[in-house]
Amino acid sequence: MAQQIAILKQRARQAGIPVIYVNDNFGRWRSNFQAYVDHCLNEDVRGRVLAEQLKPDEDDYFVLKPKHSGFFSTTLDILLDYLQVETVILTGIAGNICVLFTANDAYMRDFHLVVPSDCVASNTEQDNQHALDEMRTVLKADTRPSGELDCEALKRDATRGRS
């Protein structure tokens, strides 16, 4: 999953699609995003391999969240409005919790959803498949594998209708 996300991130950047990292604050209200990245890259933690593959670039955006959804009590709405986003591509862990809750909140805000099936993971494959099925059927998400996505077309379609 991490390798597929890294490849998709590079394709998105080449198409001019902004990248936003949305991560838990783990109840540390005075924390900062760079401190989490440093912790994951420089200490002996289970997610170190993932952090190395998915290390943010300097010009990526970030939002720290206190609960499951990236929208709940965060600045994500304001950032997406500022970036004039109409389509949200969601990836990450856990597909059946954080990704699903964020997708639900994005859907309720009328964003077009893309959740590449090979770019999300859950504790079990069954949980992951169930979450993808729910996002596809209930939230109208495009769940094609990331290799089938045309980032240039997504960017082009998202900017149609803007003056």
N, C-alpha and C positions, 0 to 999 in steps of 0.2 A: 504494500500500500504506500509506504513512504517514498519508494522509488517512483511510483506512478505520480504521486503528488508533486515531487520535485520536477519531473519532466513536464507535467501540466503547468506548473508555475513558470517555467522557462518559456513555454509556448505562449502563455498569457502575457508575460512581460514583453515578448517580441511583438505581440499584437497591440500593445499599449493598454492592456487591462490592468488596473491597479490590484495589488495583492494586500490583503488585510489579514493579519494574524489575530485570532480571537482566542484568548486563553483564560483559564480559571485563575483567580487571584488567591485561591486556596485559603480564604479567610484572612489574608494579610492585607489589610486596608492601606498600609503605608508602603506597600511593595511597588516595584516598577518592573516593566516588561524586560528590560535589559538584565536586571538581577536574576530573573527566571532563566533567561537564555544562558547567562554565565553559569548559573548553578547546574543546568543540564549539560553544558559543554565541558565544564571543568571539574566536576565532581563525579564520584562513582555512583551514578544513579541508573536505574533500570532503563530509562528512556534516552540514554546518551546517544545510542546509535541513531535513533529517530531524530534527535535534535541536530546531530551532525549532518544528516541528509536534508533536513528541512530548515536549516539555519536562515534566519531572516537577512535580507539585504538592507543596506542602510536606508534606502528610500521606500521600504515597505511600511505600511501602516500597521498599527496594533491597537487592540482594545482588550482590556482586562475585564473579566466578567465575574460576578459573585455567585451566580447560579448557572443552571444548565443552558439557558438560551443566551445567545450572543446579544440579544436585544434587551433582555431584562436588566434594568438599572444600569445601562451603559450609554455611551455616546455613539453607538453604532448607527442609529437612525440619522443623527446629525452628519456623521462622516459620509454615509451613503448619499445623502442629499447633496452635500458639498461636492462629491465626486460625480454627481448626476447619474448614479447607478440605476438601471432598470432591471438588469439581470444579475442574479447572485449565483455564483458557482461555489457550492459548499463541499468541503472535504474534511476528513479528520476522524478523530476518535472521540467519543464512541458514537457510532452511527445510530444506535437505538436510544441514545439519550441526548447528548449535546447537539449533534447534527440534526436529529429529528426535531428537537424543541426549537432550534434556531430556524430550521426550515419552516416549521409551523408558523412561527412569528413573522417570517419573511413573507409567507403566503398571505397571511392576514393583512400585510401591508402592500399587497398587490405587486410584489416583485415576481418576475419570471424566475423559476428555479431550475438549476442544473446541479445534479448530485451524481457525479460519475461513480458508477458502481464499484470500480476498482480503486477508488480513492477514499473509501470509508471502511472502518473496521469496528467491530463490536466484540464483546467478550466471547460470543459464540457465532458461528456462521449462521445458525438458525435465527438468532436475534438480529443479525445484520440483514439477512434476506427479508425478514419480516418488516424491518424499518424501511428498507428500500421499496418494498411493495407498497407500504403505506404512503410514502412520499410520492411514488409514481401515481397511485390511484386517487388518493385523497387530495394531495397538494399539487397534482398535475406536474410534478418534477420530471425533467428529462434525466433518466438514469443510465443513459448509454455509457459504455466504458470510455475513459478519457481519450483514448486513441482515436475514437470516432468523432470527437468534438472538433469543430472548425472554429478556433479562437478568433480568427480574422472575421468570419461571418457573425459570430456573437457580438463582437465589438461594433461591426457595421450596423447590425440590426438594432443595437442598443442606442445608437446615435441618430437613427432615422427619426424624423419628426421634430428634432431640435432645431431651433433657429440660430 
